Amino acid sequence: MHARSIRNAAVVAAVTGAIAAFLAHPGVVFHAARRGAEIWGTVVFPATLPFLILAELSLGLGIPHFFGVMLQPIMRPLFRLPGPASFALTVGLASGYPMTARLAVRMREAGALTRTEGERLVAFATTADPVFLTAAVAVGFFHAPAYAAVLASVHYGTAIALGILFRFYGDRRDERVPSAAPRTPGELIARAFQAMDDARRADGRPFGRLLSDGVEGALATTFLIGGLLIFFSVLMALLETAGGMAALVGVAAFAGSLLGLPEAVAPALARGLFEVTLGAEAAAAAAVPPEVRLQAVSAILAWAGGSVQAQVGALIARSDLRFRPFFLARILHAVLAAAVFRLAWRFWAHLNPDLAAPAPAIFAVAPPLPPPAVALAAGERLAVAGALLILASGLVLAVTALTAAAGRWRRSRPEA
């Protein structure tokens, strides 16, 4: 049997198992979907949409080309990336995942990045946004705004370190030779403005069309994010109902022990395997010292969860960028964040001895899922858990494979 046939069979089995589980537990599905929708509507949507619209406008106005020329002397030595990648890096860090993947695909389609450069950029610059770190996690979950500085320094600091490590990824032959560096600051600024003006003329769309296209593209991306977030929320609730989370908690406990985390945060790590928001919420409520909870959250934020990884996979599948470097980077980022956090905590605790002082919460999080009305028999529990585990293992593969097939079909269509 060919590998493609096996993959298709796995996708069919995953979808069939999902349908059966959804029909068997409609109440659990409804409550989990509502919870995912509330998180998306109160945190993700308002924090992401404005940045997405501005990013689309900036691309049409040629702003990436301006930053590309200005920051090319820095991007090459640090990350082995061309100057235009600096725009994707800064906007991605500011607006959070999966913005970098979207921008990298756009820049790859425009020829501003090679395949290796695009994979390198997506691998290390896919991070949480500052609004989510501060408002949702530090204030909303921990009730302590002072934790935002600790989380941000670890999250973004280790992301930059990961980018420096990934400069050694890929073949140097898959890179463009940069143009000669300007000899004076005035020449650098003049070249940057000229590049921006050339890009704007090449685009040619009036501002009204730019704004309309930007809003349309941003809404499509945010609804993709919301749909995947809701789906993973439902998947995790069904696994919990069927008893399948026990095995994942065991795996998470083993992985956490390698990072120096106690078994008490294993349920939060298991939730974080699926969805970063739900994992961070569970870690913040764990019965362990605050530094342990924050260390677990740092690892979860770096891992980004299956929901974000599926979003990135769906976006990059529209291009020739590969998913494997990004997935490897998530593992390395989680390990780096958990390891560096202990040093960062000592540093910030020395500066602020009252680091654990609570503060009022801003974001209200939906209440926990209600227990299932009817307990499952052992055989039903095993069957549903098996189907859902198949679904969990094949979901990212299904999203990336189907999206790649759709992209190949669109590219193969003859132009009118």
N, C-alpha and C positions, 0 to 999 in steps of 0.2 A: 504493500500500500504506500502510495506517495505521501510525502510530508504534507502536501496541500490537502489531500483527502483526510488525513488524520486531523489536521487543523480545522477543516470544515466540520468534521464529525464532533470535535470538541465544542465548537461554537453552537452547533445544533443542540447538543446535550445541555449546554449551559443555558440557552434560551428556554428549552423545554423545562428544565428544572426551575427556572425563574417563574415561568408561567404557572406551574403546578403550585409552587410555594405562595405566589401572590393570590391564587384562587383559594387556597386552603386557609389563609390568614388575612382576610381583607381588612379587619380592624387594625392589626399591627401595621399593615402596609399604609393605611390612611394616617395613623398617628405619626409614623416615622416620616412619611412624605411631608406632612404639615410641619414637623419640626425642622426638616431640611429646608423647606421653603421659608420659614421664619428666619433661619440663620442667613440664608441667601438674601432675603429682602431687607433685613435690618443691618447687616454687616457687609456682605460681599458686594451687593449691587451698588449701594451708594458710594462705597470706597473705590470701586473699580471703574464704573462707567465714565465719570468725568475724565479720568486719565486716558481711557481708551479713545474717547472722542478727540482729546487734545493730541494724542499721538498720531491719529489718522490725519488731522489737520497739519501737524508738523511735517509729516512725510510729504504731503502734497506741496507744502510751502518751501521745501528744501532745507529745513532746519537740520536734519541729520548730516547733510553734506557740510554745513557750516561747522558743526561740532567735530565732524570727521577730520577736517583740515586742522582745526585748533588743537585737538587732542591726539593727533596721530603720533607725535613724539613720545607720548606716554603709553598709549595702547600697545604699540609694537614691543617695547622692551618688557613690559609687565606681562602681557597676556598673548603676545603674538597675534594680535587682531588688528585689522585696518582701522583707520580713524573713524569711519562712519559707525562702527560698532559701538562707539562711546555713547551715541544717542540711545541705542537699544539698552545698553548697560544702565545708564542713569534713569531712563523711564521705567525699565523693568524693576530696578531696585525701589523706585518710588511708588509704583502702582501694584507691584506684587505679581505672584504667579497667576496665570500663565502668560503675562504680557510679553516677556522676553521671547518666548517661542513664537508668538504671533509676529513680532517685529522681525525676528530672524528669518522667518519664512518670507515675509515681504521683501526683505533686503536680499535674500537669496534669489528670489524671482527677478529682482531688478538687477542682479549681477554684481551687487556691492560686496557679497561675501562668497567665498568658495564653500564647498561642502564641508571640509574640515573646520574652517573658521566658524561656520554656522553651528556645527555640533559643539565646538568648544564654547561658544558664547552661550548657547542654551544650557549646557552642562553646569556652568558655575553661576550664571546670573539669574537663575530661576529662584526667586526668594519671596518671602512674605513681605507685604507692604507695611510701612511704618504705622499707618492708621490701624491696621489689624493688630499689630504688636502692642500698640499703646492702648487703644480704646477697648478692643475686644478682649485681649489676653490679660494685660497688666491690670487694667481697671475693672473690666467686666467680670473676669474669672477670678483674679487674685485680690481684687479690691485694694490694690497697692500701686499707684502710679510710679513710684520709685523703681519698681521692677522693670519698667520699660527700658531704662538705660542699660541694665544688665543684659536683658534679652537681645536688645538691638546690637550692642557691642559684640556679643558672641555670634549672633546670627549673621550679621553683615561682615564682621571681621573674618570669620571662618569661610564665608563665601569668597572673599577676596583672596584668602590663602588658597582656596581650592582653584581659583582662576590661575594663580601663579603655578600651581602644580600641573594644571591642564595645558599650560603653554608647551609642555613636552609631548602632548598628545598629537598624533597625526604626522604626516609626511610633509617636510618642508617644501617639496616640489608642488604641493597643492596650495600654494600661496602666491599671491601677486607681488611683484617687486614694487615697493613703495616709490613714489616719485621723490625727487631730490628735495631735501628739507630746505625751507626758506632760510635765508641767512640773517634776517633781521625780524624783530617782532612786527614791524609795520608791514613787511612783505607777507608774513604769516596771516595777519588780519585781512589784508587785501585779498589774498588767495582764498580765504574762508568765505568772504562775502561774494566773491566771484563764483565760487562753487555753488553757493546757495542760490544765486540768481540764475545760473545755468540750469539747475535742477527745477526751479519754478517754471522757467520758460519751457523746459522739456515736458513738464506735466500738462500745462496749458489749461487746466480746468478753472473756471471762475470760482470765486470764494463761496458763492451760494451752493454750487455743485459739490465743492469740497466738504462743506459743512453737512450737506445731506448725505453724501457717501460716508462721511465719518460717523455720523449718528447711526446709520444703517449697519455699518460694520461693527461698531461697538456694541449695539444691541444684540446682534447675532452672537458675538463672543460671550457676552454676559449671560445670555440665555443658555448657551452651551455649558457654561460653568454651573449655572443653577440646576440644569437638568441632571448633570453628572453628580452634583452634590446631593440632590434629592435621591437619586438612584442608590448611591452608596449608603446614605442614611437608612433607606429601606432594607438594603442587603444586610447591613450590620444588625438591624433589629430582627430580621428573620433568622439570622444565624444565632442570635441570642435566644430567640424563642425555641429554636430547634436543638439547642445545646451545643452547636458547632463552635461557639466562641471559646469553649473550654480548651480545645486543642490549640487554638490561636493564642490564648493566654499563656499556655505552656511554652509555646515557641517564643512569645514575647518575653517571658520570664528568663529564658535562656539567653536571648539576645541582650536583655537588660543587664544580666549578670556580667556579661563581657564588657559592658560599658560602666560597671560599678554601680548599677541601680538595683535597689532592693525589689523583692517579689511583690511588695505592696503596690507598686506602680505598673505591674504587668498588665492589668485590665486596661489602663489608660493607653499603654503602648499598643495593645491589640486593637483598640479603637483607632489609634493614630495610623495603623497600617492601612485603614480604609479612608479616613477623612480627618484632616488636620484640625479642623475646628472642634469636632466632637472629641478627638483625642486630647487636645489642649484643655478642654473643659473638664474632662475626667481626671487628668493629671493635677489640675488645680484643686480638685476636691479630694485628692488622696490623703490618707491619714499618715503623713510623713512630714518631716521638717520642710520648711519652705525651700531651702536650697536644693533638696532632693526633687521636689515637685518642679522647680524651675529647670533643673537639669534634664528631667524627663521631657518637659515642654520644649527645651532647646533641641533635643534629638528629634522630637515629632515635627517641629517646624522645619528642620533641615531635610527630613525624609519626605515631607510634603504630602504624604498619604496617597492611596491609590486613586482617589478622585482627581487630584491635581495631575498625577502622572498620566491618567487617562486623558485629561484635557490636553496636556502637552503632546501626548501620542497622537491624538486626533488632529492637532494643528500641524505638527511636523510631517504627518503622513501625506499632506498635500504637496510636499516637496520631496527631494531626494535625501533629506537629513535622516539619520538613523537614530533609533530610540536607545540603543544599547549604551552609548556614552553617557546619555542623560541619566539612565537608571544606575549605572556605576557611580556617577557623581552623587546621586542621592544617598547611596550607602556611605561613601566617603565623607560627605558633608555631615551626616548624622553622627558618625564616629568622631569627627573633628569637633563638632559642637558639644557633644557630651564630654569629651576629654578636656577641651579648653574651658568649659564652664567653671570648673572648680577653681582655676586660677583667676578667672574673671570675678567670681563671687568674692574671693578673698580681697581682691583689689577694691571693688565697690563697697564691700562691707567695711573696709578700713576708712574709706572716704565718708561713708554715711552709716554710722552705727545703728540708726533707727530704720534700716532698710526694710524691715518687715512690718512697719506701721501700716495698718489697714486704711483704706479709703472707700468712700461710697461707690457703689457700682453704677455704671452708666447704661450698659447694654443689659437688657433682661433676656435671659436665656430660657428657652422653652422648658417646661417641666419634664422629668424623666418619663420614658415610655411606660404605659400601664402594663401590668403583667397580663399574659394571655388568659382568656376566660376559661379555656379548657386545656388541661394538661395533656401533653402528647404521650402516647404509648411509646415503649422503647423502640419498637420497629419503625413507627412513623418518625420518631425523632432521628433515628439513624438514616432513614431514607431522605428526609428533608435536608439534614445536615450534609449528606453526601452530595445531593444535587446542588446545594448552595456553595459548597466548597469547589465543585467543578465550575460553577459560575464565577466564583471569585478568581480562580486561577486563569480562566479564559477570557475575562472581560476586556482587559487591556489589549490582548491579542486580537479580539474580535473588533474592537473600535479601530485600532490601527490598520488591520487588514481590510476592513470594509471601506474605510476612508481612503486608503491607498488605491483600492480598486476603482472607487468613484473618481479619484483624481486621474488615474490612467485612462479611464473612459472619456473624461472631459478633454484630456490632452489629445486623444486619438481622434476626436470628432473633427471632420474637415471644416475649415473656416468658411463662413458664408461669403 
